[in-house]
């Protein structure tokens, strides 16, 4: 606002900012711009929809475990989660303060760069990275299960980047998926009770965490808040995850970038396009997967480690014409480099078709 922006609305989101599909039985669900019968993604659902629908050129979302990047991917826009601590959390209702961060959602990388520059005092524009000779990691363990319609877009994108000189390093961070999956609940919910309760008390709202937990309307969100109740996750599990496992994952990432001399990692943002509203599972190559757990699978590691993570749209699936997002993760503090890489990839790809409204 100090720089002349007009803030003209607050958008809908998942109830209590706590559902990656975007469900909200209190206010109602935001509608995916490419197919109104499908989930918008969460938790920054309304912002993703508003930007995609051309209601606003850009918006500010919040990302604790994918809440900027999932709705951005499913609505065909850019979403950027900065390195943890790069943006101020003032004004955010906390869930897990060590993970929570605001970030831009926009229709172009340039607009995301503009917001990042204004927030951090960095330049308001960036030159695209040079793709020829750029070394990026493609961890096979995050590409092994992908919806075929989305995978067709991904493989076309990777082939194009390889033709432009990008060098792919196909090496895993050993057990990263297992480690982050096993520690997701502890890292997310061990601090949520204290964080929310402290916020409510500080602002003298007249109710506490238990009141919120017992009065949410969306069943999936009620289940999430129950996990944050004191004693549900053992204290020793919480301490080990926060004080031992998280630093270890950060070290593993740093070693990976250094050992293989890669500047970024490329992953499918979500391994499937937006599912139909009401569906709890997706079927990929004949196998059934939980839509929530597998929806956050690829966006979770960067959130766990506090790394910069950018999703950009790379195309629409052939039959259903649903957006597909590509995730670009980088080393801690290399936010501007990741944005520059994203800009170079964006410029190499065909322009994302806008949604059609009936």
PyMOL commands that set and color helices and strands:
alter all, ss='L'
color gray80, all
select helices_A, chain A and resi 15-17+45-52+69-74+109-120+140-142+148-163+176-189+192-202+209-215+219-227+235-259+291-295+297-305+335-348
alter helices_A, ss='H'
color red, helices_A
select strands_A, chain A and resi 58-63+78-81+101-106+135-137+167-169+264-268+281-284+287-290+309-316+323-329
alter strands_A, ss='S'
color yellow, strands_A
deselect
rebuild
show_as cartoon
